[in-house]
Structures are given as C-alpha cells and as structure tokens.
Amino acid sequence: MATAIHLIIGAGQAGANAAMAMREAGFAGRIVLVGAEPHRPYERPPLSKAMLTADPEPPVPYFHDPARMAERAIELVAGMPAVAIDAAAQRVALQDGSTLPYDRLLLTTGGRARRLSIPGGEGILYLRTLDDARAIRPRLVPGARIVCIGAGVIGLEIASSARTRGCAVTVLEAAPAAMGRSLTPDFARYMADLHARAGVALHFGTAITAIAGMRVICADHATEADCVIAGVGIERNTELAAEAGLAVDGGIVVDAFGRTSAANVYAAGDVTAFWHPRFGRRLRLEAWRHAQNHGIAVGRVMAGGAAPYDDVPWFWSDQHGVNLQVAGLPAMAARTVLRGDETAPSFAAFHLDEGGCVVAATGVNAPREVRAAMALIAAGRPVDAAALADPKMQLQRLVADVKKVAS
C-alpha cells in the first residue's frame, strides 16, 4: 500500500503549524511543506518591532527548529513557489518544472503586501517578509524623515518603531481614523492621540497622488521624505486556487473544517474566507493567532479529526510602549462598557450586542481582562453590564457564572 502524502503549499505560520498538528494527531504518512521564500518558517510579528528596533539585529524568529522538524519527519522544500494545481490528477507543479503528488492538499498561501499604483511609487518600501524588514531597517536612522502610508496595524507599528530609532515620522491615511477596520471610534482616537503624543505627525482623509523625488504629493499638501513605507493591507494569494477552479470570494472559500470546494483540498490561515460557526458568518482575518490556530485545526481535520474551527478572533499590537489587544468582532457591538479609566495606564472595554452578550473586547495593557472577555465571547451568554464595568467585580467569577449557565 502506497504511503499517503499530505502536501502543504505555504510555509508560514499556518502551514508550519498545520504540519506539526497533522503529525501530533497521528498522521503517519509523508508531510511535505513547500514555501516560496528561501527561509525556513519564521514568525512575522517581530518584523515590524524588534527586527526594526533592536541593536544589533536580533536573531531571525524561526519556529520549529530543523531538529524538531526532522524528528517529526516534515520535509521542507524552501524557495520553490508552486505554480499550478491539477485537482483531478492530485498533483502540484512547482516553478522548477517538477511536480508533487498528494492525497490531501492544504493551501496556506497567505497574502502579499498590497502595492500602491501611483506615479513615482516604484521606490515605496513594504513590510511583509523577513527580507522586507532587512531592507527597511537601515533606513531607520536618527533624523531620517520617514513617511508611512496607511494607519492600520502595520503602518502604525512601523511608525512606532521609526520613532524609537529617532526618526521624524509622518503617517498619511486615506480613511478618517486610525486602525478603522479593527477598532471602535473611541479606541481609534486613543491610538491617534498616542502617536501624536509620541511625536508622530498624523494626517487623515489624505489622498496621495504621486511621489516626486523626495516629496510625497497629496491632494492638499506635500511631505518631504527620505524613505516612504506603505502599510495598506494585503492581497490574498488566491491565484493558485482560482486557476484550479476552487471557489474564491475575497479568499479561498472553506467550511468550518477547512474544506474547499474541491475534493481532498483544504485551506487555512490568512488566505481563506472561512465559515465561523460561533458568529454564523464567513470571516476573513489577518492575524498571527488566526493563522496559527486555523492551521492547527485544519491539520487535525486532515489527520482524521472532526472538530470545527471556532476560535475567538484575537490580535495584539505594541506601539510606543503600549500593548493593545482586541478580541472578537467589535463591529458587531451595539454598546460598549468601559472598565477602568481611559486616562489610566491600563483599562479595557467590553463590546456587547443587543442581547447583552459580549462579542468583543479591547484592552490597553489589560491582558487579563481580554482573556476573560474571550471566555465570555465563547460562552455566548448575556452578561451583567454593570458587573463588567465594576473594577471590584472579579471577571473570573463572571466567567464562571456564564459558563455554568451555558452548560
């Protein structure tokens, strides 16, 4: 009997964790992990933080060292992009002309930095990969004029890192608020104020029309720059899937078990548009925790498991010495309950739906509150808003009470 082969295309957070999960769940066949980058799997969050600010450059944040991967018999093919999937023949073609067979295929192709198409934009830098971080790092020198295009998580983390290195930083954002896709208006204002206090010049509602020499040209002004870095989101790498005939809707469409529209083909991580049973909707997320946990969940399914992926969304960001954490989906909230004083070093907010259930939480230097919120989100039961707001009320007691009702 031939040995079964699980082939994984994409050697990032989702793919590498899926490979480990398959093996640890008991899959005894071959696991082949194919990555387009020449590096072995590494963590991305440090790229916008320590990889830009630490002196000297810190070690590459690899995970799953070679010894562990060898022990688990995970075969890594690095620096070799996949170029086509033949779903009928169950084979994947690689850039060098070779092909790999599979019994089950997992697509964890993630995304790439979205590029700006503007006159003179050829010199804009982007941050998505280790090589990107190494290209940006030497530009962040004291006094350098750094212009960050985009006030999302990546743009603001780069701005924070650049200020740490003594740069003069300007952030240009087309939208009216900071991190507008991820935060409620109150927290968007908090983050904008945080950057302003740190000396970052912020401009919202700003349309960039061109880059001319050392100047970033906007509709109403121009900004001098020694380096321009854009953080304007990602484009999901769905081309392989679409060309193979898989369903794509802003991401590779998968069910709660990571199954695509093609037999024996699965997908996980940033590249997916996945069904979330807890929220009853299809989601598209771009976060470290999602990539890791979705990869683990789908890897287990491919090894014979039967548990759906229903993880509570969560992400974090460190900016100017402040740790921001967001759990759940703030956009679903009908009201917000503040716990603590928003002028204090640590505080949190719980976001409730119309039925009084916690659907999200945002914390500033408040990891315990966010952890408790994640348990409340998972329970899906109404919570006493006054108790949430009372700093004297132990959140673990509320969690215990809600879990008791849920059971």
Secondary structure, 3 states (H helix, E strand, C coil): CCCCEEEEECCCHHHHHHHHHHHHCCCCCEEEEECCCCCCCECCHHHHCHHHHCCCCCCCCECCCHHHHHHCCEEEECCCCEEEEECCCCEEEECCCCEEECCEEEECCCEEECCCCCCCHHHCEECCCHHHHHHHHHHCCCCCEEEEECCCHHHHHHHHHHHHCCCEEEEEECCCCCCCCCCCHHHHHHHHHHHHHCCCEEEECCCEEEEECCEEEECCCEEECCEEEECCCEEECCHHHHHCCCCECCCEEECCCCECCCCCEEECCCCEEEEECCCCEEECCCCHHHHHHHHHHHHHHHCCCCCCCCCCCEEEEEECCEEEEEEECHHHCCEEEEECCCCCCCEEEEEECCCCEEEEEEEECCHHHHHHHHHHHHHCCECCHHHHHCCCCCHHHHHHHHHHHHC
